[in-house]
Amino acid sequence: MAIQEIINQKTNEHGYQVRVKGRTKYFSIKKYGGKRDTLKQAKLAEKEILKEMGIKSSSERLPQEGLGKRNTSGVLGIHIQWRAHRNSDNAYAYLNGSWKDKDGNPRMFGYSVDKNGLKNALRMAIAKRKASKLPVPDFDEALAILTEKLRC
């Protein structure tokens, strides 16, 4: 549920705020005649907003086109992580990413670039995303980007 009870100590205002994917709507308890009625209105508004947006629940992720704001690797769904083994000064590159299993539980993967080579690690990462029915990057494009990132 994306409904939060709001109590403003300074203005003595009390109500509920509906928040769904960047859209908000506030319901004052004074205006809607009590806590229960106000909460009912807030729940109806949440359902209406979800219906307008075409999603089932506020926790459902919206489909994303292209790269997100936080993507630093330049490759969709795959990033480079440097890992060091215990008591070692050497760091090793891994291709990491995430996927969801059949039940919708989030899972993570990581493939060693040193052990598998960049091409094989990338193939395995793309295969894992494809198996989860997630968008996958173009292999040649991703290989060129990741090769350049690993040189730095």
C-alpha positions in Angstrom: 0.0 0.0 0.0 1.3 3.4 -0.9 -0.7 5.3 1.7 1.0 7.1 4.5 -0.6 8.8 7.5 0.5 12.4 7.8 0.5 14.3 11.1 1.9 17.9 11.0 2.6 19.1 14.6 3.1 22.7 13.6 -0.2 23.2 11.7 -2.1 20.5 13.6 -3.1 19.0 10.2 -3.9 15.3 10.0 -4.6 13.2 6.9 -3.4 10.5 4.5 -1.2 10.9 1.5 -1.2 8.5 -1.5 2.1 8.1 -3.3 2.4 6.0 -6.4 5.3 6.3 -8.8 5.9 10.0 -8.4 2.2 10.9 -8.2 0.8 12.1 -4.9 -2.6 13.1 -3.5 -3.4 14.3 0.0 -6.6 13.7 1.9 -7.4 15.8 5.0 -9.3 14.1 7.8 -11.1 17.3 8.6 -12.3 17.6 5.0 -13.4 14.0 4.6 -15.1 13.5 8.0 -13.0 11.2 10.1 -10.2 8.7 9.8 -12.1 5.8 8.4 -13.8 7.8 5.6 -10.6 9.5 4.7 -8.6 6.2 4.5 -11.4 4.8 2.3 -11.0 7.8 -0.1 -7.3 7.4 -0.1 -7.5 3.7 -1.0 -10.0 4.5 -3.8 -7.6 7.2 -5.1 -4.7 4.7 -5.0 -6.7 2.2 -7.0 -7.6 4.9 -9.5 -4.0 6.1 -10.0 -2.8 2.5 -10.4 -5.5 1.9 -13.0 -4.5 5.1 -14.9 -0.9 4.0 -14.9 -1.7 0.5 -16.0 0.0 -1.3 -13.1 -1.4 -3.8 -10.5 0.3 -2.5 -7.4 2.5 0.4 -6.2 5.4 -2.0 -5.7 5.4 -3.1 -9.3 8.2 -1.6 -11.4 7.4 0.3 -14.5 9.0 -0.9 -17.7 12.2 1.0 -18.3 13.3 2.0 -21.8 17.1 2.4 -22.2 19.6 3.0 -19.4 18.6 4.2 -16.0 20.0 7.3 -14.3 22.2 5.3 -12.0 23.7 3.1 -14.8 27.5 3.7 -14.8 28.6 0.8 -17.0 26.7 1.9 -20.1 25.3 -1.6 -20.6 21.7 -2.5 -19.8 21.4 -4.7 -16.7 25.1 -5.6 -16.4 27.9 -3.8 -14.6 31.5 -4.3 -13.7 32.4 -5.0 -10.0 35.9 -5.3 -8.7 36.3 -7.9 -6.0 39.4 -8.7 -3.9 39.9 -12.1 -2.2 40.6 -12.1 1.5 44.1 -10.9 2.5 44.9 -10.0 -1.1 45.8 -6.6 -2.7 44.7 -7.8 -6.2 41.2 -6.9 -7.4 39.4 -9.0 -10.0 36.8 -7.9 -12.5 33.3 -9.5 -12.4 30.3 -8.9 -14.6 27.4 -8.6 -12.2 23.7 -8.1 -12.7 20.3 -9.1 -11.4 17.3 -11.1 -12.6 14.2 -12.6 -11.2 13.4 -16.3 -10.8 10.1 -17.9 -11.9 8.5 -16.9 -8.6 9.5 -13.3 -9.0 12.2 -13.4 -6.3 15.2 -11.1 -7.0 18.4 -12.9 -7.7 21.9 -11.7 -8.5 24.6 -13.1 -10.7 28.4 -12.5 -11.1 30.8 -14.0 -13.6 34.6 -13.6 -13.3 36.2 -12.0 -16.2 39.6 -13.5 -15.3 38.2 -17.0 -15.0 35.8 -17.0 -18.0 37.1 -14.2 -20.2 35.2 -11.1 -21.0 33.3 -12.6 -24.0 32.1 -15.7 -22.1 31.3 -13.8 -18.9 29.2 -11.4 -21.1 27.5 -14.3 -22.9 26.6 -15.9 -19.5 25.2 -12.6 -18.1 23.1 -12.0 -21.2 21.8 -15.6 -21.1 20.8 -15.2 -17.5 18.9 -12.0 -18.3 17.3 -13.6 -21.4 16.1 -16.6 -19.3 14.4 -14.2 -16.9 12.6 -12.5 -19.9 14.4 -9.2 -19.2 15.7 -6.8 -21.8 19.2 -7.7 -23.0 21.9 -5.5 -24.5 23.4 -6.1 -28.0 26.4 -8.4 -27.5 28.9 -6.5 -29.8 27.9 -3.1 -28.4 28.1 -4.3 -24.8 31.5 -6.0 -25.5 32.9 -2.8 -26.9 31.7 -0.7 -24.0 32.9 -3.1 -21.3 36.3 -3.6 -23.0 36.8 0.2 -22.9 35.7 0.3 -19.2 38.1 -2.4 -18.2 41.0 -0.6 -19.9 40.5 2.5 -17.6 
